[in-house]
Amino acid sequence: MTRIESTLAAIAAAALVICNTAAADYPVRPIRMIVPQAPGSASDTVARLVASALAQQLKQQIVVDNRPGGALLIGMEMTARATPDGYTIGYAPVGALAISPNLASHVPFDVLKDFQAVAHIANNQMLLAATLSLPVKSVRELIDYAKRNPGKLSNASSGNGTPGQVGFELFKLMTGTRIVHVPYKGGAAATTDLISGQVELLMESLNSITPHAKAGRVRALGVSGARRSPALPDVPTIAEAGVPGYEATTWNGIVAPAGVPKAIVARLNAEINKALASPALRDKLAAIGAEPAGGTPGHFAELIRSEYRPRSGPSPPAARPGTSPN
């Protein structure tokens, strides 16, 4: 071995020792969790529950930093560009890593290269809900009514390219119905107009719309998963209510910038899995319709790879201004 090779080997060994030592002491200061959606959103609710549990376990503050806009891409870019030291992590919903990157005209990061998967947090169902003035009380009745009135009903969404829009487009495709999509700047505005009757239909995350369904402000027609949700046990799945084979679920997890030391990723993953195993957090997630997941960083990385399929050919036109999810 030459003198240069020996020197490089010594430097590498010293760096490894420093990294392992840093991981053993980690964290020594607050951790920032970037959430690419607005405060009060479905993602924000889950992120804050996880952040609170992690803070207790790590004995260190987890600061939730909401960075909405740009179809979730603004917050994700901030996560990707952050210093890879484990003190900036990102809350990543399916829209941020699998939907928006395939719809936006410009994506400022590489989904598969710029992030380190940390842990799969939860899987979520959505609820198909109707305004009370619409004369339908089931999925079957909705399909029949929509076919008798093609193009006369409207379905709101929290924005172009969001899971709710994609889920409803699948519903229309599988039922052969013509319903007009009306994108909003977020789920709260869409839900408000559903309640008032400005739009007739909405498919949105359970934790956003379930309280309104339970309070009788909107009518719950069906949940989007393969089985009923514990949050709404009396509401059938869309599949059993009239659309066999229908399923549209969402997922979320924690990612970090690429390059974070593996020992720190392993520590975060272990703590997240510990939190997800606790009855306290599981009950809180179940109450808002989220099903705890967990697993290894490799498991979450594979989920991201399987759900994200880069488009080929020219980029589609950008969404109209003001229609991106918040």
C-alpha positions as CSV (number, residue, x, y, z in Angstrom):
1,M,0.0,0.0,0.0
2,T,1.4,3.4,-1.0
3,R,1.7,6.3,1.4
4,I,-1.3,8.0,-0.2
5,E,-3.4,4.9,0.0
6,S,-2.5,4.5,3.7
7,T,-3.4,8.1,4.4
8,L,-6.8,7.8,2.6
9,A,-7.5,4.5,4.5
10,A,-6.7,6.2,7.8
11,I,-8.9,9.2,7.0
12,A,-11.8,6.8,6.0
13,A,-11.3,4.9,9.3
14,A,-11.3,8.1,11.3
15,A,-14.4,9.4,9.5
16,L,-16.2,6.1,10.3
17,V,-15.3,6.4,14.0
18,I,-16.6,10.0,14.0
19,C,-19.9,9.0,12.3
20,N,-20.5,6.1,14.7
21,T,-19.7,8.3,17.7
22,A,-22.1,11.0,16.4
23,A,-24.8,8.4,15.9
24,A,-24.3,7.1,19.4
25,D,-24.9,10.6,20.8
26,Y,-27.7,11.5,18.3
27,P,-29.7,13.6,18.7
28,V,-28.0,16.4,20.7
29,R,-30.3,19.2,19.4
30,P,-33.8,19.6,18.0
31,I,-34.8,17.8,14.8
32,R,-36.7,19.6,12.1
33,M,-39.5,17.6,10.4
34,I,-40.6,19.2,7.2
35,V,-44.2,18.6,6.2
36,P,-45.1,19.6,2.6
37,Q,-48.7,20.5,3.5
38,A,-50.4,23.2,5.5
39,P,-51.1,23.1,9.3
40,G,-54.3,21.2,10.0
41,S,-54.1,19.1,6.8
42,A,-54.4,15.3,6.9
43,S,-50.6,14.9,6.6
44,D,-49.9,17.5,9.3
45,T,-52.2,15.7,11.7
46,V,-50.3,12.4,11.4
47,A,-46.9,14.1,11.3
48,R,-47.5,15.9,14.6
49,L,-48.7,12.7,16.3
50,V,-45.5,10.9,15.2
51,A,-43.3,13.9,16.1
52,S,-44.8,14.1,19.6
53,A,-44.1,10.4,20.2
54,L,-40.6,10.6,18.9
55,A,-39.8,13.7,20.9
56,Q,-40.7,11.8,24.1
57,Q,-38.5,8.8,23.2
58,L,-35.5,10.8,21.9
59,K,-35.7,13.3,24.8
60,Q,-35.3,16.0,22.1
61,Q,-37.7,18.4,20.5
62,I,-39.1,17.6,17.0
63,V,-40.0,20.9,15.3
64,V,-42.7,20.5,12.6
65,D,-42.0,22.9,9.8
66,N,-45.0,23.2,7.4
67,R,-43.9,24.1,3.8
68,P,-47.0,23.8,1.6
69,G,-47.4,24.5,-2.0
70,G,-46.0,23.4,-5.4
71,A,-48.1,20.2,-5.4
72,L,-46.0,19.1,-2.3
73,L,-42.7,19.6,-4.2
74,I,-41.6,22.7,-2.3
75,G,-41.3,20.9,1.1
76,M,-39.8,17.8,-0.5
77,E,-37.1,19.9,-2.2
78,M,-36.2,21.5,1.1
79,T,-35.8,18.1,2.6
80,A,-33.7,16.8,-0.3
81,R,-31.4,19.9,-0.1
82,A,-31.0,19.9,3.7
83,T,-27.6,19.0,5.3
84,P,-27.6,15.1,5.6
85,D,-26.8,15.0,9.3
86,G,-30.1,13.6,10.6
87,Y,-31.3,16.9,12.0
88,T,-33.7,17.5,9.1
89,I,-36.2,14.8,8.1
90,G,-39.2,15.0,5.9
91,Y,-42.8,13.7,6.2
92,A,-43.5,12.1,2.8
93,P,-47.1,11.3,1.7
94,V,-47.7,9.2,-1.4
95,G,-48.6,12.4,-3.4
96,A,-45.1,13.8,-2.7
97,L,-43.1,10.8,-3.9
98,A,-45.4,9.0,-6.4
99,I,-48.1,11.3,-7.8
100,S,-46.8,14.8,-8.1
101,P,-43.4,13.9,-9.5
102,N,-45.1,12.2,-12.4
103,L,-47.5,15.1,-13.1
104,A,-45.5,18.3,-12.5
105,S,-43.8,19.9,-15.5
106,H,-40.6,20.4,-13.4
107,V,-39.5,18.3,-10.4
108,P,-36.6,19.8,-8.5
109,F,-35.3,16.5,-7.1
110,D,-34.8,12.9,-8.0
111,V,-37.2,10.7,-6.0
112,L,-35.0,7.7,-6.1
113,K,-31.6,9.4,-5.6
114,D,-32.1,12.4,-3.4
115,F,-33.8,10.8,-0.4
116,Q,-33.0,8.1,2.2
117,A,-36.0,6.1,3.2
118,V,-36.3,6.0,7.0
119,A,-39.6,4.4,7.9
120,H,-43.1,3.6,6.6
121,I,-45.5,5.3,9.0
122,A,-49.1,4.4,8.0
123,N,-51.5,3.5,5.3
124,N,-54.7,5.4,4.9
125,Q,-58.1,5.1,3.4
126,M,-60.3,7.8,1.9
127,L,-64.0,8.4,2.2
128,L,-66.4,9.0,-0.7
129,A,-68.9,11.5,0.7
130,A,-71.9,13.3,-0.7
131,T,-73.6,16.5,0.1
132,L,-76.8,16.0,2.0
133,S,-79.0,17.6,-0.7
134,L,-77.9,14.9,-3.3
135,P,-80.7,12.3,-3.4
136,V,-78.5,9.2,-3.1
137,K,-77.7,7.2,0.0
138,S,-75.4,4.5,-1.4
139,V,-72.6,4.0,-3.9
140,R,-75.1,2.0,-6.1
141,E,-77.6,4.8,-6.1
142,L,-74.8,7.3,-6.9
143,I,-73.7,5.4,-9.9
144,D,-77.3,5.1,-11.2
145,Y,-78.0,8.8,-10.6
146,A,-74.7,9.9,-12.3
147,K,-75.5,7.7,-15.4
148,R,-79.0,9.3,-15.6
149,N,-77.4,12.8,-15.3
150,P,-74.1,12.7,-17.2
151,G,-71.8,15.7,-16.6
152,K,-74.3,17.3,-14.1
153,L,-72.6,16.2,-10.9
154,S,-69.3,17.6,-9.6
155,N,-66.6,16.0,-7.5
156,A,-64.3,18.3,-5.5
157,S,-60.7,17.5,-4.6
158,S,-57.9,19.1,-2.5
159,G,-56.0,19.8,-5.8
160,N,-54.9,18.4,-9.1
161,G,-52.9,15.2,-8.7
162,T,-53.9,14.6,-5.1
163,P,-54.9,11.1,-4.0
164,G,-58.5,12.2,-3.7
165,Q,-58.6,13.2,-7.4
166,V,-56.8,10.1,-8.6
167,G,-59.1,7.9,-6.5
168,F,-62.2,9.6,-7.9
169,E,-60.9,9.3,-11.5
170,L,-60.5,5.6,-10.9
171,F,-64.1,5.4,-9.6
172,K,-65.4,7.2,-12.7
173,L,-63.3,4.9,-15.0
174,M,-64.6,1.8,-13.3
175,T,-68.2,2.9,-13.2
176,G,-68.4,4.6,-16.6
177,T,-69.8,7.8,-15.1
178,R,-69.2,11.4,-16.2
179,I,-68.7,13.6,-13.2
180,V,-66.9,17.0,-13.4
181,H,-63.7,17.4,-11.3
182,V,-63.4,20.7,-9.4
183,P,-59.9,21.2,-7.8
184,Y,-59.5,23.3,-4.7
185,K,-56.4,24.7,-2.9
186,G,-56.8,22.2,-0.1
187,G,-59.1,19.7,1.6
188,A,-60.6,22.2,4.1
189,A,-62.0,24.4,1.3
190,A,-63.3,21.4,-0.6
191,T,-65.0,20.0,2.4
192,T,-66.6,23.4,3.3
193,D,-68.2,23.6,-0.2
194,L,-69.4,19.9,0.0
195,I,-71.2,20.7,3.3
196,S,-72.8,23.8,1.8
197,G,-73.8,22.0,-1.4
198,Q,-71.6,24.0,-3.8
199,V,-70.2,20.6,-5.0
200,E,-72.0,17.2,-4.7
201,L,-69.2,14.8,-4.1
202,L,-65.7,14.5,-2.5
203,M,-63.2,11.8,-1.9
204,E,-60.8,12.8,0.9
205,S,-58.7,11.3,3.6
206,L,-60.6,9.8,6.5
207,N,-59.0,12.0,9.2
208,S,-60.2,15.1,7.3
209,I,-63.8,14.3,6.6
210,T,-64.8,11.6,9.1
211,P,-65.8,14.1,11.8
212,H,-68.2,15.8,9.4
213,A,-69.7,12.4,8.4
214,K,-70.1,11.4,12.1
215,A,-71.7,14.8,12.8
216,G,-74.2,14.3,10.0
217,R,-73.0,17.3,7.9
218,V,-72.1,15.0,4.9
219,R,-73.2,11.6,3.9
220,A,-70.7,8.8,3.9
221,L,-71.1,6.4,1.0
222,G,-68.0,4.2,1.0
223,V,-64.4,3.9,2.1
224,S,-61.7,3.3,-0.5
225,G,-59.8,0.4,1.0
226,A,-60.0,-3.3,0.6
227,R,-61.7,-3.6,4.0
228,R,-63.8,-1.5,6.2
229,S,-62.2,1.1,8.4
230,P,-62.3,0.9,12.2
231,A,-63.0,4.6,12.2
232,L,-66.3,4.1,10.3
233,P,-67.2,0.4,10.8
234,D,-70.7,0.8,9.5
235,V,-69.6,2.3,6.2
236,P,-69.1,-0.3,3.5
237,T,-66.1,-0.3,1.1
238,I,-66.7,1.1,-2.3
239,A,-66.0,-2.4,-3.7
240,E,-68.7,-4.1,-1.6
241,A,-71.1,-1.3,-2.2
242,G,-71.2,-1.6,-5.9
243,V,-67.8,-1.4,-7.6
244,P,-66.1,-4.8,-7.3
245,G,-62.3,-4.7,-7.3
246,Y,-62.2,-1.0,-6.4
247,E,-59.3,0.0,-4.1
248,A,-57.5,3.3,-3.6
249,T,-55.4,3.7,-0.5
250,T,-52.6,6.1,0.4
251,W,-49.4,5.8,2.4
252,N,-46.9,8.0,4.1
253,G,-43.5,7.8,5.8
254,I,-40.4,9.5,6.9
255,V,-37.5,10.3,4.6
256,A,-34.1,12.1,5.1
257,P,-31.7,13.7,2.6
258,A,-29.5,11.2,0.8
259,G,-26.2,10.7,2.6
260,V,-27.4,10.6,6.2
261,P,-25.2,8.1,8.1
262,K,-26.7,4.7,8.2
263,A,-26.4,4.5,12.0
264,I,-28.6,7.6,12.4
265,V,-31.1,6.2,9.9
266,A,-31.2,2.9,11.9
267,R,-31.7,4.8,15.1
268,L,-34.6,6.9,13.7
269,N,-36.1,3.8,12.2
270,A,-35.9,1.9,15.5
271,E,-37.5,4.8,17.4
272,I,-40.3,5.2,14.9
273,N,-41.1,1.5,15.0
274,K,-41.1,1.6,18.8
275,A,-43.5,4.5,18.7
276,L,-45.8,2.8,16.2
277,A,-45.9,-0.3,18.4
278,S,-47.1,1.7,21.4
279,P,-50.9,1.4,22.1
280,A,-51.1,5.2,22.7
281,L,-50.0,6.2,19.2
282,R,-51.8,3.3,17.5
283,D,-55.1,4.3,19.1
284,K,-54.6,7.9,18.1
285,L,-53.8,6.9,14.5
286,A,-56.7,4.5,14.4
287,A,-59.1,7.2,15.6
288,I,-58.3,9.2,12.4
289,G,-58.4,6.2,10.1
290,A,-54.7,5.7,9.7
291,E,-53.3,2.1,9.9
292,P,-49.8,1.9,11.5
293,A,-47.2,0.3,9.2
294,G,-43.6,0.3,10.4
295,G,-40.8,-1.9,9.0
296,T,-37.2,-1.4,7.9
297,P,-35.8,1.4,5.8
298,G,-35.4,-1.1,3.0
299,H,-39.1,-2.0,3.2
300,F,-40.1,1.7,2.8
301,A,-37.5,2.2,0.0
302,E,-39.1,-0.7,-1.9
303,L,-42.6,0.8,-1.5
304,I,-41.4,4.1,-2.9
305,R,-39.7,2.4,-5.8
306,S,-42.8,0.3,-6.6
307,E,-45.2,3.2,-6.5
308,Y,-43.0,5.7,-8.3
309,R,-42.7,5.0,-12.0
310,P,-41.0,7.8,-14.0
311,R,-43.0,8.8,-17.0
312,S,-41.5,8.5,-20.5
313,G,-42.0,10.9,-23.3
314,P,-42.7,14.7,-23.1
315,S,-43.7,16.3,-19.8
316,P,-47.5,17.1,-19.5
317,P,-48.5,20.7,-19.2
318,A,-48.3,22.3,-15.7
319,A,-51.5,22.4,-13.6
320,R,-53.4,25.6,-13.7
321,P,-52.2,28.2,-11.1
322,G,-53.9,28.0,-7.8
323,T,-54.9,24.3,-8.1
324,S,-52.0,22.7,-6.4
325,P,-52.6,21.0,-3.1
326,N,-51.6,22.9,0.1
